[in-house]
């Protein structure tokens, strides 16, 4: 009997083409079945904003050829992306939501303003184990590769052991 792979929702606040989310997707593909729902443009600093007075658009996109997972670009905020994923796109509740890898730190007061962490918190509110990942590097050429091993180890641990109810991880 083969063990079913976990369903992992991947999102961020830097936009679907950002290098951080591309790294995060690659790591998550090693750990489970991946579905990506991310903003169509950068949404940094949006906090837990949701779209209430505009129409949201969400379309399946192909960012990189030969990907076997589905990716959706959303006109909304990071919190909107999680809401749309859980209510409209996914056929079941994901086993895990990961957000990031953010360009820059999400520590201290920054957590309140962070779209990256708000996406993870939105998942947590929905009862989905969630992790927000950030890299303290604001450079356009930030190197996300060194973060891969930490992202993989932490995520693997959460998949194996779960998280206490109401706990969302913030990894910088």
N, CA, C and O of each residue as an XYZ file, in Angstrom:
688
protein
N       0.845     -1.175      0.000
C       0.000      0.000      0.000
C       0.891      1.239      0.000
O       1.764      1.391      0.855
N       0.662      2.113     -0.961
C       1.461      3.329     -1.030
C       0.817      4.433     -0.206
O      -0.404      4.586     -0.171
N       1.668      5.183      0.446
C       1.197      6.290      1.271
C       0.853      7.473      0.368
O       1.612      7.819     -0.537
N      -0.299      8.086      0.626
C      -0.741      9.237     -0.149
C       0.143     10.437      0.169
O       0.428     10.723      1.332
N       0.569     11.129     -0.874
C       1.376     12.330     -0.685
C       0.513     13.447     -0.116
O      -0.667     13.550     -0.450
N       1.096     14.291      0.748
C       0.329     15.429      1.269
C       0.048     16.450      0.162
O       0.863     16.652     -0.739
N      -1.110     17.081      0.250
C      -1.465     18.168     -0.661
C      -0.955     19.464     -0.044
O      -1.349     19.827      1.064
N      -0.074     20.161     -0.765
C       0.568     21.372     -0.255
C       0.157     22.574     -1.094
O       0.381     22.608     -2.304
N      -0.450     23.563     -0.433
C      -0.789     24.832     -1.065
C       0.400     25.773     -0.903
O       0.893     25.980      0.205
N       0.856     26.342     -2.022
C       1.985     27.277     -2.005
C       1.477     28.652     -2.435
O       0.762     28.777     -3.429
N       1.853     29.678     -1.678
C       1.470     31.048     -1.998
C       2.580     31.998     -1.554
O       3.613     31.558     -1.050
N       2.368     33.293     -1.741
C       3.339     34.295     -1.289
C       2.737     35.689     -1.358
O       1.536     35.841     -1.581
N       3.561     36.695     -1.169
C       3.106     38.074     -1.370
C       3.952     38.817     -2.396
O       3.649     39.965     -2.722
N       4.995     38.196     -2.905
C       5.885     38.846     -3.875
C       5.457     38.610     -5.322
O       6.066     39.156     -6.242
N       4.428     37.810     -5.530
C       3.933     37.538     -6.880
C       4.342     36.159     -7.364
O       5.348     35.602     -6.925
N       3.552     35.623     -8.269
C       3.710     34.238     -8.716
C       5.026     33.979     -9.446
O       5.478     32.835     -9.493
N       5.645     34.998    -10.012
C       6.903     34.794    -10.730
C       8.138     35.103     -9.883
O       9.260     34.983    -10.375
N       7.956     35.494     -8.631
C       9.083     35.867     -7.765
C      10.027     34.683     -7.549
O       9.578     33.541     -7.463
N      11.322     34.949     -7.461
C      12.283     33.857     -7.286
C      12.081     33.058     -6.001
O      12.346     31.856     -5.978
N      11.619     33.699     -4.941
C      11.415     32.983     -3.679
C      10.356     31.903     -3.787
O      10.554     30.794     -3.292
N       9.237     32.208     -4.425
C       8.181     31.200     -4.559
C       8.613     30.099     -5.521
O       8.221     28.943     -5.359
N       9.408     30.449     -6.508
C       9.885     29.422     -7.454
C      10.766     28.407     -6.707
O      10.669     27.205     -6.955
N      11.620     28.885     -5.799
C      12.437     27.989     -4.972
C      11.550     27.156     -4.056
O      11.750     25.949     -3.921
N      10.569     27.801     -3.427
C       9.672     27.103     -2.512
C       8.898     25.999     -3.238
O       8.727     24.908     -2.695
N       8.439     26.266     -4.435
C       7.726     25.260     -5.231
C       8.613     24.050     -5.485
O       8.180     22.909     -5.325
N       9.841     24.300     -5.877
C      10.765     23.192     -6.175
C      10.966     22.294     -4.953
O      10.974     21.070     -5.080
N      11.126     22.891     -3.779
C      11.303     22.105     -2.552
C      10.022     21.340     -2.226
O      10.083     20.162     -1.874
N       8.872     21.989     -2.337
C       7.605     21.340     -1.987
C       7.276     20.181     -2.917
O       6.647     19.211     -2.495
N       7.692     20.267     -4.177
C       7.452     19.168     -5.123
C       8.157     17.884     -4.681
O       7.738     16.785     -5.045
N       9.225     18.025     -3.896
C       9.936     16.852     -3.369
C       9.178     16.210     -2.208
O       9.434     15.059     -1.854
N       8.235     16.966     -1.612
C       7.573     16.522     -0.387
C       6.102     16.160     -0.556
O       5.536     15.475      0.297
N       5.476     16.606     -1.636
C       4.052     16.334     -1.785
C       3.507     16.784     -3.118
O       4.251     17.169     -4.020
N       2.188     16.729     -3.227
C       1.483     17.224     -4.402
C       1.235     18.713     -4.197
O       0.691     19.125     -3.172
N       1.633     19.507     -5.169
C       1.650     20.962     -5.033
C       0.569     21.624     -5.890
O       0.358     21.261     -7.047
N      -0.103     22.597     -5.292
C      -0.969     23.525     -6.018
C      -0.543     24.920     -5.592
O      -0.420     25.209     -4.402
N      -0.318     25.781     -6.579
C       0.126     27.154     -6.317
C      -1.023     28.113     -6.616
O      -1.621     28.055     -7.690
N      -1.329     28.989     -5.672
C      -2.260     30.096     -5.887
C      -1.578     31.317     -5.290
O      -1.443     31.437     -4.072
N      -1.150     32.220     -6.165
C      -0.357     33.364     -5.718
C      -0.790     34.629     -6.455
O      -1.380     34.559     -7.534
N      -0.493     35.780     -5.865
C      -0.866     37.045     -6.507
C      -0.212     37.219     -7.874
O       0.908     36.767     -8.109
N      -0.940     37.887     -8.770
C      -0.407     38.130    -10.116
C       0.625     39.251    -10.139
O       1.297     39.458    -11.149
N       0.755     39.980     -9.021
C       1.737     41.056     -8.906
C       2.141     41.179     -7.441
O       1.457     40.645     -6.568
N       3.244     41.877     -7.156
C       3.683     42.002     -5.766
C       2.612     42.612     -4.856
O       1.939     43.576     -5.222
N       2.471     42.029     -3.665
C       1.473     42.466     -2.686
C       2.109     42.645     -1.304
O       1.441     42.477     -0.283
N       3.381     42.981     -1.277
C       4.073     43.169      0.001
C       3.414     44.275      0.807
O       2.966     45.282      0.260
N       3.362     44.072      2.112
C       2.827     45.081      3.011
C       1.309     45.155      3.036
O       0.749     46.097      3.599
N       0.637     44.188      2.442
C      -0.832     44.202      2.404
C      -1.442     43.679      3.699
O      -2.645     43.812      3.922
N      -0.617     43.089      4.544
C      -1.149     42.537      5.784
C      -2.229     41.523      5.481
O      -2.105     40.736      4.542
N      -3.291     41.538      6.274
C      -4.360     40.549      6.117
C      -5.535     41.120      5.317
O      -6.683     40.723      5.514
N      -5.233     42.050      4.421
C      -6.281     42.661      3.606
C      -6.961     41.611      2.733
O      -6.329     40.664      2.266
N      -8.273     41.804      2.524
C      -9.015     40.987      1.570
C      -9.734     41.923      0.609
O     -10.004     43.080      0.932
N     -10.030     41.416     -0.547
C     -10.711     42.209     -1.566
C     -12.212     42.099     -1.360
O     -12.769     41.001     -1.381
N     -12.872     43.245     -1.159
C     -14.323     43.208     -0.948
C     -15.107     44.049     -1.953
O     -16.306     43.829     -2.127
N     -14.464     45.003     -2.615
C     -15.208     45.883     -3.502
C     -14.831     45.743     -4.978
O     -15.337     46.486     -5.819
N     -13.957     44.806     -5.292
C     -13.560     44.552     -6.675
C     -13.788     43.088     -7.006
O     -13.897     42.244     -6.117
N     -13.855     42.807     -8.277
C     -13.959     41.428     -8.736
C     -12.576     40.797     -8.699
O     -11.598     41.398     -9.143
N     -12.500     39.597     -8.175
C     -11.235     38.855     -8.182
C     -11.158     38.011     -9.444
O     -12.142     37.404     -9.866
N      -9.987     37.985    -10.029
C      -9.752     37.155    -11.196
C      -8.682     36.132    -10.843
O      -7.688     36.453    -10.194
N      -8.897     34.922    -11.271
C      -7.951     33.854    -11.006
C      -7.881     32.992    -12.257
O      -8.904     32.522    -12.754
N      -6.676     32.787    -12.760
C      -6.540     31.974    -13.961
C      -5.380     30.998    -13.815
O      -4.358     31.293    -13.196
N      -5.576     29.831    -14.407
C      -4.487     28.860    -14.405
C      -3.413     29.354    -15.359
O      -3.708     29.798    -16.469
N      -2.174     29.274    -14.919
C      -1.050     29.771    -15.717
C       0.045     28.707    -15.801
O       0.094     27.771    -15.003
N       0.914     28.881    -16.786
C       2.106     28.041    -16.903
C       3.303     28.969    -16.812
O       3.567     29.743    -17.732
N       4.019     28.893    -15.715
C       5.206     29.728    -15.521
C       6.436     29.007    -16.053
O       7.313     29.619    -16.663
N       6.491     27.715    -15.819
C       7.630     26.911    -16.257
C       7.088     25.658    -16.938
O       6.275     24.934    -16.364
N       7.528     25.417    -18.125
C       7.071     24.242    -18.880
C       7.449     22.953    -18.148
O       8.414     22.912    -17.386
N       6.677     21.920    -18.395
C       6.911     20.575    -17.859
C       6.643     20.450    -16.360
O       7.019     19.449    -15.751
N       6.002     21.447    -15.761
C       5.578     21.296    -14.371
C       4.341     20.418    -14.356
O       3.442     20.593    -15.179
N       4.290     19.488    -13.441
C       3.155     18.589    -13.362
C       2.103     19.072    -12.361
O       1.047     18.452    -12.234
N       2.369     20.141    -11.669
C       1.407     20.688    -10.718
C       0.662     21.860    -11.353
O       1.070     22.372    -12.396
N      -0.425     22.279    -10.721
C      -1.219     23.391    -11.234
C      -0.840     24.679    -10.521
O      -0.566     24.692     -9.320
N      -0.831     25.768    -11.297
C      -0.549     27.091    -10.763
C      -1.633     28.055    -11.194
O      -2.087     28.035    -12.338
N      -2.046     28.910    -10.251
C      -3.074     29.898    -10.512
C      -2.568     31.271    -10.112
O      -1.993     31.450     -9.038
N      -2.789     32.228    -10.986
C      -2.445     33.624    -10.740
C      -3.724     34.345    -10.338
O      -4.744     34.248    -11.022
N      -3.662     35.072     -9.221
C      -4.854     35.705     -8.653
C      -4.658     37.220     -8.568
O      -3.580     37.695     -8.211
N      -5.706     37.967     -8.897
C      -5.626     39.428     -8.854
C      -5.714     39.983     -7.431
O      -5.579     41.190     -7.235
N      -5.936     39.129     -6.445
C      -6.137     39.580     -5.080
C      -4.894     39.574     -4.212
O      -3.767     39.424     -4.684
N      -5.149     39.743     -2.929
C      -4.105     39.779     -1.907
C      -3.675     38.351     -1.544
O      -4.314     37.390     -1.972
N      -2.603     38.205     -0.764
C      -2.211     36.859     -0.316
C      -3.321     36.142      0.461
O      -3.527     34.943      0.270
N      -4.038     36.863      1.336
C      -5.146     36.231      2.064
C      -6.243     35.794      1.095
O      -6.832     34.727      1.270
N      -6.523     36.613      0.072
C      -7.487     36.225     -0.964
C      -7.070     34.929     -1.640
O      -7.905     34.066     -1.910
N      -5.773     34.794     -1.914
C      -5.267     33.598     -2.600
C      -5.574     32.331     -1.800
O      -5.980     31.316     -2.367
N      -5.382     32.392     -0.496
C      -5.667     31.231      0.350
C      -7.172     30.959      0.363
O      -7.596     29.806      0.275
N      -7.973     32.009      0.471
C      -9.429     31.840      0.472
C      -9.907     31.210     -0.836
O     -10.702     30.269     -0.820
N      -9.430     31.722     -1.951
C      -9.845     31.182     -3.256
C      -9.384     29.737     -3.409
O     -10.130     28.888     -3.898
N      -8.155     29.466     -2.990
C      -7.634     28.096     -3.102
C      -8.498     27.125     -2.316
O      -8.870     26.070     -2.829
N      -8.821     27.472     -1.076
C      -9.547     26.534     -0.214
C     -11.029     26.444     -0.554
O     -11.651     25.406     -0.330
N     -11.599     27.510     -1.087
C     -13.041     27.518     -1.345
C     -13.426     27.218     -2.784
O     -14.546     26.777     -3.040
N     -12.512     27.450     -3.739
C     -12.886     27.322     -5.145
C     -12.007     26.393     -5.978
O     -12.491     25.800     -6.943
N     -10.746     26.254     -5.633
C      -9.820     25.535     -6.516
C      -9.542     24.108     -6.069
O      -9.630     23.173     -6.866
N      -9.212     23.944     -4.811
C      -8.821     22.624     -4.323
C     -10.034     21.732     -4.106
O     -11.103     22.193     -3.704
N      -9.849     20.468     -4.376
C     -10.929     19.495     -4.205
C     -11.055     19.031     -2.755
O     -12.017     18.355     -2.388
N     -10.073     19.404     -1.940
C     -10.110     19.069     -0.516
C      -9.220     20.049      0.236
O      -8.440     20.785     -0.368
N      -9.343     20.052      1.548
C      -8.511     20.912      2.385
C      -7.059     20.461      2.253
O      -6.773     19.269      2.372
N      -6.137     21.397      2.007
C      -4.735     20.980      1.898
C      -4.200     20.491      3.243
O      -4.700     20.873      4.301
N      -3.195     19.655      3.182
C      -2.547     19.155      4.394
C      -1.605     20.188      4.989
O      -1.272     20.135      6.173
N      -1.175     21.136      4.147
C      -0.206     22.144      4.572
C      -0.295     23.331      3.631
O      -0.562     23.171      2.440
N      -0.069     24.529      4.171
C       0.085     25.734      3.357
C       1.445     26.332      3.682
O       1.788     26.534      4.847
N       2.211     26.612      2.641
C       3.488     27.303      2.831
C       3.450     28.608      2.047
O       2.925     28.664      0.935
N       4.006     29.643      2.637
C       3.996     30.964      2.030
C       5.420     31.511      1.989
O       6.166     31.390      2.960
N       5.788     32.107      0.871
C       7.129     32.678      0.721
C       7.803     32.154     -0.539
O       7.117     31.853     -1.515
N       9.035     32.047     -0.545
C      10.002     32.580      0.402
C      10.052     34.093      0.183
O      10.331     34.568     -0.918
N       9.779     34.828      1.243
C       9.702     36.281      1.171
C      11.079     36.902      0.974
O      12.080     36.426      1.508
N      11.101     37.980      0.191
C      12.290     38.826      0.067
C      12.315     39.734      1.292
O      11.539     40.687      1.363
N      13.177     39.461      2.241
C      13.277     40.299      3.424
C      12.680     39.630      4.647
O      11.948     38.646      4.545
N      13.001     40.176      5.790
C      12.602     39.613      7.076
C      11.128     39.848      7.384
O      10.540     40.849      6.975
N      10.555     38.912      8.104
C       9.207     39.069      8.657
C       9.267     38.802     10.150
O       8.658     37.859     10.657
N      10.012     39.650     10.842
C      10.150     39.508     12.290
C       9.589     40.747     12.969
O       9.348     41.774     12.335
N       9.390     40.623     14.273
C       8.916     41.735     15.095
C       7.610     42.306     14.547
O       6.719     41.548     14.162
N       7.489     43.604     14.508
C       6.259     44.278     14.074
C       5.950     44.031     12.603
O       4.801     44.174     12.184
N       6.958     43.661     11.813
C       6.749     43.405     10.387
C       5.729     42.300     10.140
O       5.100     42.272      9.082
N       5.553     41.394     11.094
C       4.611     40.288     10.927
C       3.196     40.829     10.704
O       2.417     40.241      9.954
N       2.870     41.931     11.346
C       1.530     42.508     11.224
C       1.255     42.984      9.800
O       0.127     42.875      9.320
N       2.260     43.503      9.130
C       2.093     44.070      7.794
C       2.349     43.069      6.680
O       2.033     43.332      5.520
N       2.906     41.947      7.021
C       3.390     40.988      6.037
C       2.274     40.232      5.320
O       1.451     39.572      5.955
N       2.257     40.334      4.007
C       1.354     39.502      3.212
C       1.751     38.042      3.270
O       0.896     37.157      3.249
N       3.051     37.789      3.342
C       3.541     36.414      3.446
C       2.970     35.737      4.682
O       2.417     34.640      4.601
N       3.106     36.396      5.821
C       2.612     35.807      7.061
C       1.086     35.835      7.134
O       0.487     34.940      7.730
N       0.455     36.829      6.548
C      -1.008     36.868      6.561
C      -1.604     35.718      5.765
O      -2.653     35.192      6.138
N      -0.961     35.320      4.685
C      -1.431     34.146      3.936
C      -1.339     32.903      4.819
O      -2.263     32.091      4.858
N      -0.218     32.761      5.525
C      -0.054     31.613      6.424
C      -1.075     31.671      7.562
O      -1.651     30.646      7.926
N      -1.302     32.844      8.117
C      -2.276     32.993      9.198
C      -3.684     32.674      8.694
O      -4.461     32.031      9.400
N      -4.016     33.113      7.496
C      -5.331     32.798      6.920
C      -5.520     31.291      6.828
O      -6.591     30.779      7.152
N      -4.494     30.583      6.392
C      -4.573     29.123      6.349
C      -4.762     28.565      7.756
O      -5.581     27.671      7.970
N      -3.999     29.096      8.715
C      -4.125     28.644     10.093
C      -5.527     28.849     10.650
O      -6.042     27.999     11.375
N      -6.141     29.976     10.313
C      -7.508     30.253     10.742
C      -8.467     29.200     10.172
O      -9.463     28.848     10.804
N      -8.155     28.710      8.987
C      -8.979     27.680      8.328
C      -8.650     26.271      8.832
O      -9.200     25.289      8.331
N      -7.755     26.171      9.820
C      -7.409     24.869     10.383
C      -6.373     24.104      9.580
O      -6.239     22.889      9.726
N      -5.642     24.812      8.734
C      -4.610     24.203      7.902
C      -3.248     24.494      8.523
O      -2.936     25.659      8.772
N      -2.430     23.481      8.783
C      -1.076     23.759      9.263
C      -0.366     24.679      8.258
O      -0.468     24.467      7.049
N       0.345     25.687      8.747
C       0.917     26.677      7.844
C       2.270     27.174      8.334
O       2.551     27.255      9.529
N       3.103     27.507      7.326
C       4.449     28.025      7.590
C       4.704     29.192      6.646
O       4.446     29.089      5.447
N       5.209     30.301      7.179
C       5.684     31.409      6.363
C       7.197     31.429      6.392
O       7.801     31.409      7.464
N       7.815     31.469      5.218
C       9.277     31.485      5.109
C       9.749     32.828      4.559
O       9.163     33.363      3.618
N      10.821     33.373      5.159
C      11.386     34.645      4.720
C      12.909     34.563      4.713
O      13.514     33.848      5.511
N      13.509     35.310      3.796
C      14.962     35.378      3.671
C      15.381     36.821      3.898
O      14.906     37.721      3.205
N      16.248     37.047      4.844
C      16.685     38.403      5.153
C      17.685     38.883      4.095
O      18.885     39.001      4.345
N      17.143     39.152      2.916
C      17.937     39.664      1.799
C      16.976     40.408      0.877
O      16.087     39.801      0.281
N      17.153     41.702      0.764
C      16.261     42.530     -0.050
C      16.788     42.708     -1.476
O      16.144     43.368     -2.291
N      17.927     42.139     -1.780
C      18.540     42.298     -3.090
C      17.683     41.664     -4.187
O      17.080     40.610     -3.986
N      17.639     42.314     -5.334
C      16.933     41.735     -6.477
C      17.547     40.402     -6.884
O      16.874     39.551     -7.466
N      18.815     40.229     -6.578
C      19.526     38.997     -6.926
C      19.729     38.097     -5.707
O      20.704     37.348     -5.646
N      18.829     38.165     -4.754
C      18.948     37.341     -3.541
C      19.089     35.873     -3.909
O      18.448     35.385     -4.840
N      19.937     35.179     -3.165
C      20.185     33.761     -3.400
C      19.342     32.944     -2.422
O      19.640     32.899     -1.228
N      18.304     32.307     -2.924
C      17.402     31.520     -2.095
C      17.890     30.086     -1.891
O      17.335     29.353     -1.072
N      18.908     29.690     -2.618
C      19.390     28.302     -2.553
C      19.809     27.856     -1.151
O      19.464     26.741     -0.759
N      20.539     28.670     -0.372
C      20.923     28.212      0.965
C      19.726     27.934      1.883
O      19.849     27.170      2.841
N      18.586     28.539      1.603
C      17.398     28.324      2.432
C      16.742     26.975      2.166
O      15.985     26.480      3.001
N      17.024     26.380      1.019
C      16.343     25.145      0.608
C      16.403     24.046      1.668
O      15.384     23.428      1.978
N      17.583     23.803      2.221
C      17.714     22.689      3.165
C      16.907     22.933      4.441
O      16.370     21.990      5.023
N      16.819     24.199      4.882
C      16.051     24.524      6.084
C      14.546     24.419      5.801
O      13.785     23.877      6.603
N      14.141     24.942      4.658
C      12.733     24.862      4.255
C      12.304     23.402      4.183
O      11.233     23.038      4.668
N      13.129     22.584      3.586
C      12.796     21.163      3.428
C      12.723     20.460      4.784
O      11.777     19.716      5.045
N      13.703     20.687      5.637
C      13.736     20.014      6.942
C      12.559     20.442      7.818
O      11.915     19.597      8.441
N      12.278     21.724      7.871
C      11.177     22.221      8.700
C       9.843     21.713      8.164
O       8.990     21.263      8.929
N       9.669     21.785      6.866
C       8.417     21.326      6.265
C       8.228     19.834      6.466
O       7.134     19.385      6.806
N       9.270     19.074      6.261
C       9.191     17.621      6.470
C       8.778     17.311      7.914
O       7.969     16.415      8.154
N       9.332     18.046      8.854
C       8.998     17.856     10.265
C       7.524     18.175     10.536
O       6.858     17.446     11.271
N       7.018     19.254      9.948
C       5.607     19.618     10.144
C       4.691     18.584      9.488
O       3.656     18.232     10.054
N       5.053     18.103      8.320
C       4.238     17.063      7.667
C       4.189     15.816      8.544
O       3.135     15.198      8.693
N       5.321     15.451      9.118
C       5.399     14.233      9.934
C       4.693     14.390     11.285
O       3.965     13.495     11.717
N       4.912     15.536     11.953
C       4.456     15.704     13.330
C       3.272     16.652     13.508
O       2.680     16.704     14.586
N       2.922     17.398     12.465
C       1.835     18.357     12.571
C       2.229     19.571     13.389
O       3.378     19.718     13.807
N       1.251     20.437     13.609
C       1.415     21.628     14.447
C       0.255     21.666     15.436
O      -0.837     21.190     15.126
N       0.478     22.220     16.612
C      -0.640     22.386     17.542
C      -1.703     23.292     16.916
O      -1.387     24.193     16.140
N      -2.944     23.043     17.259
C      -4.046     23.858     16.745
C      -3.792     25.320     17.083
O      -3.435     25.655     18.212
N      -3.980     26.180     16.098
C      -3.802     27.619     16.299
C      -2.373     28.114     16.167
O      -2.112     29.303     16.352
N      -1.439     27.217     15.850
C      -0.038     27.616     15.703
C       0.325     27.711     14.223
O       0.061     26.794     13.445
N       0.935     28.835     13.850
C       1.464     29.057     12.507
C       2.947     29.366     12.686
O       3.309     30.183     13.533
N       3.797     28.733     11.910
C       5.241     28.981     12.023
C       5.667     30.171     11.166
O       5.184     30.354     10.049
N       6.576     30.969     11.705
C       7.187     32.091     11.010
C       8.688     31.830     11.021
O       9.335     31.939     12.063
N       9.237     31.486      9.862
C      10.642     31.096      9.763
C      11.411     32.162      8.985
O      11.128     32.424      7.816
N      12.386     32.770      9.655
C      13.235     33.788      9.031
C      14.652     33.274      8.919
O      15.527     33.981      8.420
